[in-house]
Amino acid sequence: MVLVKKANGKWQMCVDYTDLNNQAEYEAILAGLSLAREVGVKSLTCKTDSKLTVGHLNDEFQIKDPTLL
């Protein structure tokens, strides 16, 4: 995970998910959201190709695996 402050003053967080499973991807997104809150981010766009992660974050899916809670 890399957090970069762009020239326009906005922050960009990048995570390479190519070798991660659903649990690792989900935990990385939660860590990024927590970090964003800590540094006072007012607006955030989160992009992922994981339907599981997006569905859970949007309260559309229930997580059955207790390790993801």
Distance bins in CASP14 RR format, pairs under 12 A and 6 or more apart:
PFRMAT RR
TARGET T0000
AUTHOR 0000-0000-0000
RMODE 2
METHOD distances of the structure
MODEL  1
1 12 0 0 0 0 0 1 0 0 0 0 0
1 13 1 0 0 1 0 0 0 0 0 0 0
1 14 1 0 0 1 0 0 0 0 0 0 0
1 15 1 0 1 0 0 0 0 0 0 0 0
1 16 0 0 0 0 1 0 0 0 0 0 0
1 17 0 0 0 0 0 1 0 0 0 0 0
1 20 0 0 0 0 0 1 0 0 0 0 0
1 24 0 0 0 0 0 1 0 0 0 0 0
1 25 0 0 0 0 0 1 0 0 0 0 0
1 27 0 0 0 0 0 1 0 0 0 0 0
1 28 1 0 0 1 0 0 0 0 0 0 0
1 29 0 0 0 0 1 0 0 0 0 0 0
1 30 0 0 0 0 0 1 0 0 0 0 0
1 31 1 0 0 1 0 0 0 0 0 0 0
1 32 1 0 0 1 0 0 0 0 0 0 0
1 33 0 0 0 0 0 1 0 0 0 0 0
1 34 0 0 0 0 0 1 0 0 0 0 0
1 35 0 0 0 0 1 0 0 0 0 0 0
1 36 0 0 0 0 0 1 0 0 0 0 0
2 11 0 0 0 0 0 1 0 0 0 0 0
2 12 0 0 0 0 1 0 0 0 0 0 0
2 13 1 0 0 1 0 0 0 0 0 0 0
2 14 1 0 1 0 0 0 0 0 0 0 0
2 15 1 0 0 1 0 0 0 0 0 0 0
2 16 0 0 0 0 1 0 0 0 0 0 0
2 28 0 0 0 0 0 1 0 0 0 0 0
2 32 0 0 0 0 0 1 0 0 0 0 0
2 35 0 0 0 0 0 1 0 0 0 0 0
3 10 0 0 0 0 0 1 0 0 0 0 0
3 11 1 0 0 1 0 0 0 0 0 0 0
3 12 1 0 0 1 0 0 0 0 0 0 0
3 13 1 0 1 0 0 0 0 0 0 0 0
3 14 0 0 0 0 1 0 0 0 0 0 0
3 15 0 0 0 0 1 0 0 0 0 0 0
3 31 0 0 0 0 0 1 0 0 0 0 0
3 32 0 0 0 0 1 0 0 0 0 0 0
3 35 1 0 0 1 0 0 0 0 0 0 0
3 36 0 0 0 0 1 0 0 0 0 0 0
3 38 0 0 0 0 0 1 0 0 0 0 0
3 39 0 0 0 0 1 0 0 0 0 0 0
3 41 0 0 0 0 0 1 0 0 0 0 0
4 10 0 0 0 0 1 0 0 0 0 0 0
4 11 1 0 0 1 0 0 0 0 0 0 0
4 12 1 0 1 0 0 0 0 0 0 0 0
4 13 1 0 0 1 0 0 0 0 0 0 0
4 14 1 0 0 1 0 0 0 0 0 0 0
4 15 0 0 0 0 0 1 0 0 0 0 0
5 11 1 0 1 0 0 0 0 0 0 0 0
5 12 1 0 0 1 0 0 0 0 0 0 0
5 13 0 0 0 0 0 1 0 0 0 0 0
5 39 0 0 0 0 1 0 0 0 0 0 0
5 41 0 0 0 0 0 1 0 0 0 0 0
6 12 1 0 1 0 0 0 0 0 0 0 0
6 13 0 0 0 0 0 1 0 0 0 0 0
6 14 0 0 0 0 0 1 0 0 0 0 0
9 41 0 0 0 0 0 1 0 0 0 0 0
10 36 0 0 0 0 0 1 0 0 0 0 0
10 39 0 0 0 0 0 1 0 0 0 0 0
10 41 0 0 0 0 1 0 0 0 0 0 0
10 42 0 0 0 0 0 1 0 0 0 0 0
10 43 0 0 0 0 1 0 0 0 0 0 0
10 44 0 0 0 0 0 1 0 0 0 0 0
10 45 0 0 0 0 0 1 0 0 0 0 0
11 32 0 0 0 0 0 1 0 0 0 0 0
11 35 0 0 0 0 1 0 0 0 0 0 0
11 36 1 0 0 1 0 0 0 0 0 0 0
11 38 0 0 0 0 0 1 0 0 0 0 0
11 39 1 0 0 1 0 0 0 0 0 0 0
11 40 0 0 0 0 1 0 0 0 0 0 0
11 41 1 0 0 1 0 0 0 0 0 0 0
11 42 0 0 0 0 0 1 0 0 0 0 0
11 43 0 0 0 0 0 1 0 0 0 0 0
11 44 0 0 0 0 1 0 0 0 0 0 0
11 45 0 0 0 0 0 1 0 0 0 0 0
12 32 0 0 0 0 0 1 0 0 0 0 0
12 36 0 0 0 0 0 1 0 0 0 0 0
12 41 0 0 0 0 0 1 0 0 0 0 0
12 44 0 0 0 0 0 1 0 0 0 0 0
12 45 0 0 0 0 1 0 0 0 0 0 0
12 46 0 0 0 0 0 1 0 0 0 0 0
12 47 0 0 0 0 0 1 0 0 0 0 0
13 28 0 0 0 0 1 0 0 0 0 0 0
13 29 0 0 0 0 1 0 0 0 0 0 0
13 31 0 0 0 0 1 0 0 0 0 0 0
13 32 1 0 1 0 0 0 0 0 0 0 0
13 33 0 0 0 0 1 0 0 0 0 0 0
13 34 0 0 0 0 0 1 0 0 0 0 0
13 35 1 0 0 1 0 0 0 0 0 0 0
13 36 1 0 0 1 0 0 0 0 0 0 0
13 39 0 0 0 0 0 1 0 0 0 0 0
13 41 0 0 0 0 1 0 0 0 0 0 0
13 44 0 0 0 0 1 0 0 0 0 0 0
13 45 0 0 0 0 0 1 0 0 0 0 0
13 46 0 0 0 0 1 0 0 0 0 0 0
13 47 0 0 0 0 0 1 0 0 0 0 0
13 48 0 0 0 0 0 1 0 0 0 0 0
14 28 0 0 0 0 0 1 0 0 0 0 0
14 32 0 0 0 0 0 1 0 0 0 0 0
14 46 0 0 0 0 0 1 0 0 0 0 0
14 47 0 0 0 0 0 1 0 0 0 0 0
14 48 0 0 0 0 0 1 0 0 0 0 0
15 24 0 0 0 0 1 0 0 0 0 0 0
15 25 1 0 0 1 0 0 0 0 0 0 0
15 26 0 0 0 0 0 1 0 0 0 0 0
15 27 0 0 0 0 0 1 0 0 0 0 0
15 28 1 0 1 0 0 0 0 0 0 0 0
15 29 1 0 0 1 0 0 0 0 0 0 0
15 30 0 0 0 0 0 1 0 0 0 0 0
15 31 0 0 0 0 1 0 0 0 0 0 0
15 32 0 0 0 0 1 0 0 0 0 0 0
15 33 0 0 0 0 0 1 0 0 0 0 0
15 35 0 0 0 0 0 1 0 0 0 0 0
15 46 0 0 0 0 0 1 0 0 0 0 0
15 47 0 0 0 0 0 1 0 0 0 0 0
15 48 0 0 0 0 1 0 0 0 0 0 0
15 49 0 0 0 0 0 1 0 0 0 0 0
15 50 0 0 0 0 0 1 0 0 0 0 0
15 53 0 0 0 0 0 1 0 0 0 0 0
16 24 0 0 0 0 0 1 0 0 0 0 0
16 25 0 0 0 0 0 1 0 0 0 0 0
16 28 0 0 0 0 1 0 0 0 0 0 0
17 23 0 0 0 0 0 1 0 0 0 0 0
17 24 1 0 0 1 0 0 0 0 0 0 0
17 25 1 0 1 0 0 0 0 0 0 0 0
17 26 0 0 0 0 0 1 0 0 0 0 0
17 27 0 0 0 0 0 1 0 0 0 0 0
17 28 1 0 0 1 0 0 0 0 0 0 0
17 29 0 0 0 0 1 0 0 0 0 0 0
17 47 0 0 0 0 0 1 0 0 0 0 0
17 48 1 0 0 1 0 0 0 0 0 0 0
17 49 1 0 0 1 0 0 0 0 0 0 0
17 50 1 0 0 1 0 0 0 0 0 0 0
17 53 0 0 0 0 1 0 0 0 0 0 0
18 24 0 0 0 0 0 1 0 0 0 0 0
18 25 0 0 0 0 0 1 0 0 0 0 0
18 49 0 0 0 0 0 1 0 0 0 0 0
19 25 0 0 0 0 0 1 0 0 0 0 0
19 28 0 0 0 0 0 1 0 0 0 0 0
20 26 0 0 0 0 1 0 0 0 0 0 0
20 27 0 0 0 0 1 0 0 0 0 0 0
20 28 1 0 0 1 0 0 0 0 0 0 0
20 29 0 0 0 0 0 1 0 0 0 0 0
20 48 0 0 0 0 0 1 0 0 0 0 0
20 49 0 0 0 0 0 1 0 0 0 0 0
20 50 0 0 0 0 1 0 0 0 0 0 0
20 53 0 0 0 0 0 1 0 0 0 0 0
21 27 0 0 0 0 0 1 0 0 0 0 0
21 28 0 0 0 0 0 1 0 0 0 0 0
21 50 0 0 0 0 0 1 0 0 0 0 0
21 52 0 0 0 0 0 1 0 0 0 0 0
21 53 0 0 0 0 0 1 0 0 0 0 0
21 65 0 0 0 0 0 1 0 0 0 0 0
21 67 0 0 0 0 0 1 0 0 0 0 0
21 68 0 0 0 0 0 1 0 0 0 0 0
22 28 0 0 0 0 0 1 0 0 0 0 0
22 29 0 0 0 0 0 1 0 0 0 0 0
22 48 0 0 0 0 0 1 0 0 0 0 0
22 49 0 0 0 0 0 1 0 0 0 0 0
22 50 1 0 0 1 0 0 0 0 0 0 0
22 51 0 0 0 0 1 0 0 0 0 0 0
22 52 1 0 1 0 0 0 0 0 0 0 0
22 53 1 0 0 1 0 0 0 0 0 0 0
22 54 0 0 0 0 0 1 0 0 0 0 0
22 55 0 0 0 0 0 1 0 0 0 0 0
22 56 0 0 0 0 1 0 0 0 0 0 0
22 61 0 0 0 0 0 1 0 0 0 0 0
22 63 0 0 0 0 1 0 0 0 0 0 0
22 64 0 0 0 0 0 1 0 0 0 0 0
22 65 0 0 0 0 1 0 0 0 0 0 0
22 67 0 0 0 0 0 1 0 0 0 0 0
22 68 1 0 0 1 0 0 0 0 0 0 0
23 29 0 0 0 0 0 1 0 0 0 0 0
23 30 0 0 0 0 0 1 0 0 0 0 0
23 50 0 0 0 0 0 1 0 0 0 0 0
23 52 0 0 0 0 1 0 0 0 0 0 0
23 53 0 0 0 0 0 1 0 0 0 0 0
23 56 0 0 0 0 0 1 0 0 0 0 0
23 63 0 0 0 0 0 1 0 0 0 0 0
23 65 1 0 0 1 0 0 0 0 0 0 0
23 66 0 0 0 0 0 1 0 0 0 0 0
23 67 1 0 1 0 0 0 0 0 0 0 0
23 68 1 0 1 0 0 0 0 0 0 0 0
23 69 0 0 0 0 0 1 0 0 0 0 0
24 30 0 0 0 0 0 1 0 0 0 0 0
24 31 0 0 0 0 0 1 0 0 0 0 0
24 50 0 0 0 0 0 1 0 0 0 0 0
24 52 0 0 0 0 0 1 0 0 0 0 0
24 53 0 0 0 0 0 1 0 0 0 0 0
24 67 0 0 0 0 0 1 0 0 0 0 0
24 68 0 0 0 0 0 1 0 0 0 0 0
25 31 0 0 0 0 0 1 0 0 0 0 0
25 32 0 0 0 0 0 1 0 0 0 0 0
25 46 0 0 0 0 0 1 0 0 0 0 0
25 48 1 0 0 1 0 0 0 0 0 0 0
25 49 0 0 0 0 1 0 0 0 0 0 0
25 50 1 0 1 0 0 0 0 0 0 0 0
25 51 0 0 0 0 0 1 0 0 0 0 0
25 52 0 0 0 0 1 0 0 0 0 0 0
25 53 1 0 1 0 0 0 0 0 0 0 0
25 54 0 0 0 0 0 1 0 0 0 0 0
25 56 0 0 0 0 0 1 0 0 0 0 0
25 57 0 0 0 0 0 1 0 0 0 0 0
25 68 0 0 0 0 0 1 0 0 0 0 0
26 32 0 0 0 0 0 1 0 0 0 0 0
26 33 0 0 0 0 0 1 0 0 0 0 0
26 46 0 0 0 0 0 1 0 0 0 0 0
26 48 0 0 0 0 1 0 0 0 0 0 0
26 50 1 0 0 1 0 0 0 0 0 0 0
26 51 0 0 0 0 0 1 0 0 0 0 0
26 52 1 0 0 1 0 0 0 0 0 0 0
26 53 1 0 1 0 0 0 0 0 0 0 0
26 54 0 0 0 0 0 1 0 0 0 0 0
26 55 0 0 0 0 0 1 0 0 0 0 0
26 56 1 0 0 1 0 0 0 0 0 0 0
26 57 0 0 0 0 1 0 0 0 0 0 0
26 61 0 0 0 0 0 1 0 0 0 0 0
26 63 0 0 0 0 1 0 0 0 0 0 0
26 65 0 0 0 0 1 0 0 0 0 0 0
26 67 0 0 0 0 1 0 0 0 0 0 0
26 68 1 0 1 0 0 0 0 0 0 0 0
26 69 0 0 0 0 1 0 0 0 0 0 0
27 33 0 0 0 0 0 1 0 0 0 0 0
27 34 0 0 0 0 0 1 0 0 0 0 0
27 50 0 0 0 0 0 1 0 0 0 0 0
27 53 0 0 0 0 1 0 0 0 0 0 0
27 56 0 0 0 0 0 1 0 0 0 0 0
27 65 0 0 0 0 0 1 0 0 0 0 0
27 67 0 0 0 0 1 0 0 0 0 0 0
27 68 0 0 0 0 1 0 0 0 0 0 0
27 69 0 0 0 0 0 1 0 0 0 0 0
28 34 0 0 0 0 0 1 0 0 0 0 0
28 35 0 0 0 0 0 1 0 0 0 0 0
28 46 0 0 0 0 0 1 0 0 0 0 0
28 48 0 0 0 0 1 0 0 0 0 0 0
28 50 0 0 0 0 0 1 0 0 0 0 0
28 53 0 0 0 0 1 0 0 0 0 0 0
29 35 0 0 0 0 0 1 0 0 0 0 0
29 36 0 0 0 0 0 1 0 0 0 0 0
29 44 0 0 0 0 0 1 0 0 0 0 0
29 46 1 0 0 1 0 0 0 0 0 0 0
29 47 0 0 0 0 0 1 0 0 0 0 0
29 48 1 0 0 1 0 0 0 0 0 0 0
29 49 0 0 0 0 0 1 0 0 0 0 0
29 50 0 0 0 0 1 0 0 0 0 0 0
29 52 0 0 0 0 0 1 0 0 0 0 0
29 53 1 0 1 0 0 0 0 0 0 0 0
29 54 0 0 0 0 1 0 0 0 0 0 0
29 55 0 0 0 0 0 1 0 0 0 0 0
29 56 0 0 0 0 1 0 0 0 0 0 0
29 57 1 0 0 1 0 0 0 0 0 0 0
29 68 0 0 0 0 0 1 0 0 0 0 0
30 36 0 0 0 0 0 1 0 0 0 0 0
30 37 0 0 0 0 0 1 0 0 0 0 0
30 46 0 0 0 0 0 1 0 0 0 0 0
30 48 0 0 0 0 0 1 0 0 0 0 0
30 53 0 0 0 0 1 0 0 0 0 0 0
30 56 0 0 0 0 1 0 0 0 0 0 0
30 57 0 0 0 0 1 0 0 0 0 0 0
30 63 0 0 0 0 0 1 0 0 0 0 0
30 68 0 0 0 0 1 0 0 0 0 0 0
30 69 0 0 0 0 0 1 0 0 0 0 0
31 37 0 0 0 0 0 1 0 0 0 0 0
31 38 0 0 0 0 0 1 0 0 0 0 0
32 38 0 0 0 0 1 0 0 0 0 0 0
32 39 0 0 0 0 1 0 0 0 0 0 0
32 41 0 0 0 0 1 0 0 0 0 0 0
32 44 0 0 0 0 1 0 0 0 0 0 0
32 46 0 0 0 0 1 0 0 0 0 0 0
32 48 0 0 0 0 0 1 0 0 0 0 0
32 57 0 0 0 0 0 1 0 0 0 0 0
33 39 0 0 0 0 0 1 0 0 0 0 0
33 40 0 0 0 0 0 1 0 0 0 0 0
33 41 0 0 0 0 1 0 0 0 0 0 0
33 44 1 0 0 1 0 0 0 0 0 0 0
33 45 0 0 0 0 0 1 0 0 0 0 0
33 46 1 0 0 1 0 0 0 0 0 0 0
33 48 0 0 0 0 0 1 0 0 0 0 0
33 53 0 0 0 0 0 1 0 0 0 0 0
33 57 0 0 0 0 1 0 0 0 0 0 0
34 40 0 0 0 0 0 1 0 0 0 0 0
34 41 0 0 0 0 0 1 0 0 0 0 0
34 44 0 0 0 0 0 1 0 0 0 0 0
35 41 0 0 0 0 1 0 0 0 0 0 0
35 44 0 0 0 0 0 1 0 0 0 0 0
36 42 0 0 0 0 1 0 0 0 0 0 0
36 43 0 0 0 0 1 0 0 0 0 0 0
36 44 1 0 1 0 0 0 0 0 0 0 0
36 45 0 0 0 0 0 1 0 0 0 0 0
36 46 0 0 0 0 1 0 0 0 0 0 0
37 44 0 0 0 0 1 0 0 0 0 0 0
44 57 0 0 0 0 0 1 0 0 0 0 0
46 53 0 0 0 0 1 0 0 0 0 0 0
46 54 0 0 0 0 1 0 0 0 0 0 0
46 55 0 0 0 0 0 1 0 0 0 0 0
46 57 1 0 0 1 0 0 0 0 0 0 0
46 58 0 0 0 0 0 1 0 0 0 0 0
47 53 0 0 0 0 0 1 0 0 0 0 0
47 54 0 0 0 0 1 0 0 0 0 0 0
47 57 0 0 0 0 0 1 0 0 0 0 0
48 54 1 0 0 1 0 0 0 0 0 0 0
48 55 0 0 0 0 1 0 0 0 0 0 0
48 56 0 0 0 0 0 1 0 0 0 0 0
48 57 0 0 0 0 1 0 0 0 0 0 0
48 58 0 0 0 0 0 1 0 0 0 0 0
50 56 0 0 0 0 1 0 0 0 0 0 0
50 57 0 0 0 0 1 0 0 0 0 0 0
50 58 0 0 0 0 0 1 0 0 0 0 0
50 61 0 0 0 0 0 1 0 0 0 0 0
50 68 0 0 0 0 0 1 0 0 0 0 0
51 57 0 0 0 0 0 1 0 0 0 0 0
51 58 0 0 0 0 0 1 0 0 0 0 0
51 60 0 0 0 0 1 0 0 0 0 0 0
51 61 0 0 0 0 1 0 0 0 0 0 0
52 58 0 0 0 0 0 1 0 0 0 0 0
52 60 0 0 0 0 0 1 0 0 0 0 0
52 61 1 0 0 1 0 0 0 0 0 0 0
52 62 0 0 0 0 0 1 0 0 0 0 0
52 63 0 0 0 0 1 0 0 0 0 0 0
52 64 0 0 0 0 0 1 0 0 0 0 0
52 65 0 0 0 0 1 0 0 0 0 0 0
52 68 0 0 0 0 1 0 0 0 0 0 0
53 60 0 0 0 0 0 1 0 0 0 0 0
53 61 0 0 0 0 1 0 0 0 0 0 0
53 63 0 0 0 0 1 0 0 0 0 0 0
53 68 0 0 0 0 1 0 0 0 0 0 0
54 60 1 0 0 1 0 0 0 0 0 0 0
54 61 0 0 0 0 1 0 0 0 0 0 0
55 61 1 0 1 0 0 0 0 0 0 0 0
55 62 0 0 0 0 1 0 0 0 0 0 0
55 63 0 0 0 0 1 0 0 0 0 0 0
55 68 0 0 0 0 0 1 0 0 0 0 0
56 62 1 0 0 1 0 0 0 0 0 0 0
56 63 1 0 1 0 0 0 0 0 0 0 0
56 64 0 0 0 0 0 1 0 0 0 0 0
56 65 0 0 0 0 0 1 0 0 0 0 0
56 68 1 0 0 1 0 0 0 0 0 0 0
56 69 0 0 0 0 1 0 0 0 0 0 0
57 63 0 0 0 0 0 1 0 0 0 0 0
57 68 0 0 0 0 0 1 0 0 0 0 0
61 68 0 0 0 0 0 1 0 0 0 0 0
62 68 0 0 0 0 0 1 0 0 0 0 0
62 69 0 0 0 0 0 1 0 0 0 0 0
63 69 1 0 1 0 0 0 0 0 0 0 0
END
